[in-house]
Amino acid sequence: MEAIGSIPEGSILSVLKKQGTTAADQWVQLRVCSVPITVPPPSSSSSLPLGSPTADPPAETENGVQVIASPPPVQPGQEGWLREADLLPLVALDVPPDRADCPPAAQPSPSP
């Protein structure tokens, strides 16, 4: 799965669809509604990679060690998939009313 971006702490997401046969294998399709105005640098405890189920992320090699580049923060309107078990420990249900609206899905850029 290719990561399309990291989800900063304080982001608001909308669940579009759930998929999976067992609770351990449950995936959710999410749309990014909003992200904090000031985005802190990604850390393992406060951000998750939002993925696109197309391919594995490209890896770079540095001195023979495989390094996976951290994706940039997601933007409102982007969509992707996350394993529900990875997402649930970080979920807060108290959404400020001024940030509750979710924009439509991001449209891909037209090819030249």
Backbone as CSV, one residue per row, in Angstrom:
resi,resn,N_x,N_y,N_z,CA_x,CA_y,CA_z,C_x,C_y,C_z
1,MET,0.844,-1.171,0.000,0.000,0.000,0.000,0.890,1.235,0.000
2,GLU,0.591,2.155,-0.877,1.362,3.391,-0.983,0.766,4.443,-0.061
3,ALA,1.605,5.057,0.762,1.141,6.125,1.651,0.976,7.401,0.837
4,ILE,-0.197,8.023,0.944,-0.438,9.270,0.213,-0.197,10.486,1.080
5,GLY,-0.029,10.277,2.377,0.253,11.379,3.280,0.107,10.931,4.715
6,SER,0.670,11.722,5.623,0.525,11.413,7.047,-0.606,12.265,7.614
7,ILE,-1.308,11.705,8.590,-2.449,12.393,9.190,-1.972,13.059,10.475
8,PRO,-1.872,14.393,10.503,-1.413,15.086,11.706,-2.422,14.984,12.848
9,GLU,-1.925,15.019,14.066,-2.789,15.038,15.246,-3.705,16.255,15.164
10,GLY,-4.969,16.067,15.490,-5.939,17.153,15.424,-6.699,17.210,14.114
11,SER,-6.389,16.298,13.179,-7.111,16.262,11.907,-8.507,15.707,12.124
12,ILE,-9.440,16.122,11.279,-10.798,15.609,11.328,-11.027,14.792,10.058
13,LEU,-11.492,13.538,10.257,-11.679,12.601,9.159,-13.122,12.129,9.127
14,SER,-13.602,11.782,7.961,-14.931,11.220,7.795,-14.781,9.790,7.289
15,VAL,-15.501,8.843,7.911,-15.477,7.455,7.467,-16.453,7.308,6.305
16,LEU,-15.936,6.836,5.166,-16.761,6.658,3.975,-17.260,5.226,3.831
17,LYS,-16.383,4.254,4.186,-16.728,2.855,3.987,-15.858,1.996,4.890
18,LYS,-16.388,0.837,5.285,-15.616,-0.161,6.030,-15.547,-1.417,5.183
19,GLN,-14.424,-2.139,5.313,-14.243,-3.342,4.520,-13.396,-4.334,5.301
20,GLY,-13.744,-5.596,5.247,-12.989,-6.647,5.915,-13.915,-7.733,6.403
21,THR,-13.371,-8.936,6.546,-14.199,-10.068,6.946,-14.169,-10.321,8.444
22,THR,-13.085,-9.922,9.120,-12.986,-10.115,10.563,-12.636,-8.788,11.225
23,ALA,-12.852,-8.707,12.544,-12.528,-7.481,13.272,-11.047,-7.157,13.180
24,ALA,-10.191,-8.163,13.146,-8.749,-7.950,13.075,-8.304,-7.460,11.693
25,ASP,-9.129,-7.708,10.679,-8.768,-7.352,9.310,-9.687,-6.261,8.761
26,GLN,-10.231,-5.429,9.620,-11.169,-4.381,9.208,-10.395,-3.152,8.722
27,TRP,-10.730,-2.645,7.541,-10.137,-1.432,6.984,-11.240,-0.390,6.837
28,VAL,-10.875,0.885,6.960,-11.835,1.969,6.774,-11.322,2.917,5.695
29,GLN,-12.244,3.346,4.840,-11.915,4.360,3.845,-12.269,5.701,4.471
30,LEU,-11.310,6.621,4.447,-11.467,7.913,5.106,-11.325,9.063,4.124
31,ARG,-12.002,10.158,4.434,-11.803,11.426,3.719,-11.316,12.434,4.748
32,VAL,-10.306,13.203,4.388,-9.775,14.239,5.267,-10.698,15.451,5.182
33,CYS,-11.278,15.819,6.333,-12.161,16.989,6.379,-11.363,18.258,6.660
34,SER,-10.474,18.186,7.647,-9.631,19.342,7.965,-8.385,18.869,8.687
35,VAL,-7.358,19.695,8.619,-6.106,19.461,9.336,-5.796,20.718,10.135
36,PRO,-5.012,20.590,11.213,-4.670,21.789,11.988,-3.953,22.811,11.107
37,ILE,-4.141,24.090,11.427,-3.504,25.146,10.636,-1.990,25.040,10.714
38,THR,-1.456,24.834,11.898,-0.026,24.592,12.038,0.164,23.099,12.222
39,VAL,0.853,22.487,11.273,1.031,21.042,11.285,2.355,20.709,11.961
40,PRO,2.304,19.972,13.095,3.549,19.569,13.738,4.260,18.517,12.893
41,PRO,5.593,18.368,13.060,6.287,17.336,12.304,5.738,15.965,12.674
42,PRO,5.669,15.029,11.698,5.103,13.722,11.994,5.922,12.969,13.033
43,SER,5.214,12.271,13.931,5.872,11.388,14.879,5.087,10.100,14.912
44,SER,5.690,9.043,15.359,5.031,7.742,15.310,3.786,7.696,16.184
45,SER,3.699,8.532,17.213,2.551,8.461,18.104,1.426,9.418,17.726
46,SER,1.699,10.409,16.869,0.655,11.394,16.602,0.207,11.453,15.155
47,SER,0.791,10.668,14.262,0.320,10.700,12.888,0.345,9.299,12.311
48,LEU,-0.568,9.066,11.366,-0.658,7.788,10.686,-0.554,8.030,9.194
49,PRO,0.025,7.089,8.454,0.043,7.243,7.002,-1.299,6.838,6.417
50,LEU,-1.925,7.725,5.685,-3.159,7.416,4.977,-2.746,6.798,3.666
51,GLY,-3.274,5.617,3.354,-2.775,4.874,2.209,-3.721,4.782,1.048
52,SER,-3.121,4.521,-0.079,-3.821,4.203,-1.300,-3.460,2.759,-1.612
53,PRO,-4.419,1.873,-1.840,-4.103,0.455,-1.976,-3.486,0.076,-3.315
54,THR,-2.571,0.898,-3.832,-2.004,0.614,-5.141,-0.670,-0.115,-5.081
55,ALA,0.242,0.320,-4.235,1.578,-0.283,-4.210,2.253,0.020,-2.892
56,ASP,3.367,-0.670,-2.633,4.158,-0.391,-1.440,4.895,0.924,-1.612
57,PRO,5.182,1.655,-0.494,5.912,2.911,-0.622,7.327,2.663,-1.126
58,PRO,7.842,3.570,-1.940,9.204,3.385,-2.423,10.194,3.516,-1.279
59,ALA,11.227,2.717,-1.319,12.246,2.750,-0.269,13.546,3.273,-0.849
60,GLU,14.257,4.049,-0.056,15.562,4.553,-0.453,16.610,3.769,0.315
61,THR,17.790,3.638,-0.272,18.862,2.938,0.415,19.916,3.944,0.828
62,GLU,20.269,3.912,2.104,21.278,4.811,2.647,22.295,3.960,3.392
63,ASN,23.525,3.879,2.873,24.574,3.042,3.459,24.113,1.601,3.627
64,GLY,23.385,1.079,2.641,22.937,-0.298,2.684,21.723,-0.541,3.558
65,VAL,21.179,0.508,4.214,20.009,0.367,5.075,18.810,0.941,4.342
66,GLN,17.703,0.195,4.329,16.507,0.652,3.637,15.804,1.711,4.485
67,VAL,15.552,2.875,3.891,14.897,3.987,4.578,13.628,4.334,3.805
68,ILE,12.508,4.399,4.505,11.252,4.777,3.862,10.978,6.243,4.183
69,ALA,10.851,7.049,3.142,10.619,8.487,3.322,9.248,8.724,3.944
70,SER,9.178,9.705,4.843,7.913,10.060,5.485,7.076,10.873,4.504
71,PRO,5.807,10.493,4.316,4.973,11.234,3.372,4.597,12.607,3.940
72,PRO,4.269,13.559,3.068,3.851,14.890,3.535,2.479,14.804,4.199
73,PRO,2.088,15.832,4.955,0.760,15.826,5.592,-0.357,15.785,4.551
74,VAL,-1.449,15.127,4.900,-2.611,15.065,4.014,-3.270,16.441,3.923
75,GLN,-4.101,16.609,2.913,-4.834,17.856,2.697,-6.332,17.565,2.687
76,PRO,-7.165,18.529,3.079,-8.615,18.328,3.045,-9.079,17.855,1.667
77,GLY,-9.984,16.872,1.680,-10.530,16.315,0.442,-9.835,15.039,-0.010
78,GLN,-8.623,14.766,0.487,-7.936,13.539,0.107,-8.630,12.342,0.748
79,GLU,-8.555,11.190,0.078,-9.150,9.963,0.576,-8.115,8.853,0.576
80,GLY,-8.295,7.900,1.492,-7.412,6.753,1.547,-7.924,5.729,2.539
81,TRP,-7.154,4.665,2.747,-7.543,3.550,3.599,-6.590,3.400,4.761
82,LEU,-7.126,3.024,5.929,-6.335,2.708,7.124,-6.916,1.472,7.788
83,ARG,-6.050,0.699,8.427,-6.530,-0.430,9.218,-7.222,0.142,10.455
84,GLU,-8.442,-0.289,10.713,-9.235,0.249,11.816,-8.507,0.104,13.158
85,ALA,-7.817,-1.008,13.365,-7.108,-1.240,14.629,-6.007,-0.209,14.860
86,ASP,-5.400,0.315,13.791,-4.363,1.346,13.923,-4.975,2.707,14.234
87,LEU,-6.183,2.919,13.784,-6.841,4.214,13.924,-7.565,4.392,15.262
88,LEU,-8.225,3.342,15.748,-9.085,3.457,16.931,-8.418,4.034,18.177
89,PRO,-7.169,3.667,18.513,-6.576,4.232,19.732,-6.370,5.744,19.676
90,LEU,-6.413,6.326,18.482,-6.138,7.756,18.322,-7.394,8.595,18.098
91,VAL,-8.558,7.960,18.078,-9.799,8.650,17.736,-10.365,9.406,18.933
92,ALA,-10.775,10.648,18.687,-11.525,11.449,19.655,-12.826,11.835,18.966
93,LEU,-13.918,11.762,19.663,-15.210,12.020,19.037,-15.730,13.434,19.214
94,ASP,-15.021,14.272,19.963,-15.487,15.638,20.200,-14.944,16.574,19.123
95,VAL,-15.730,16.777,18.071,-15.334,17.607,16.941,-15.884,19.019,17.155
96,PRO,-15.015,20.041,17.119,-15.517,21.415,17.233,-16.480,21.717,16.085
97,PRO,-17.634,22.341,16.360,-18.634,22.594,15.317,-18.092,23.380,14.127
98,ASP,-17.137,24.264,14.348,-16.609,25.062,13.237,-15.694,24.252,12.326
99,ARG,-15.355,23.007,12.695,-14.482,22.169,11.863,-15.180,20.894,11.418
100,ALA,-16.498,20.794,11.610,-17.212,19.547,11.348,-17.551,19.323,9.876
101,ASP,-17.565,20.361,9.048,-17.898,20.192,7.635,-16.777,19.469,6.908
102,CYS,-17.168,18.598,5.989,-16.177,17.839,5.225,-16.301,18.216,3.754
103,PRO,-15.185,18.645,3.128,-15.250,19.031,1.715,-15.418,17.801,0.822
104,PRO,-15.807,17.997,-0.422,-15.899,16.872,-1.350,-14.515,16.290,-1.598
105,ALA,-14.471,15.118,-2.196,-13.210,14.442,-2.481,-12.329,15.308,-3.373
106,ALA,-11.023,15.211,-3.148,-10.059,15.936,-3.984,-10.117,15.374,-5.401
107,GLN,-10.105,16.246,-6.370,-10.131,15.814,-7.763,-8.709,15.681,-8.284
108,PRO,-8.389,14.586,-8.983,-7.038,14.458,-9.527,-6.781,15.537,-10.572
109,SER,-5.535,15.960,-10.669,-5.155,16.969,-11.667,-5.285,16.375,-13.051
110,PRO,-5.817,17.153,-13.985,-5.939,16.622,-15.360,-4.563,16.441,-15.979
111,SER,-4.430,15.409,-16.785,-3.156,15.152,-17.461,-2.991,16.136,-18.616
112,PRO,-1.765,16.625,-18.833,-1.560,17.569,-19.952,-1.661,16.908,-21.292
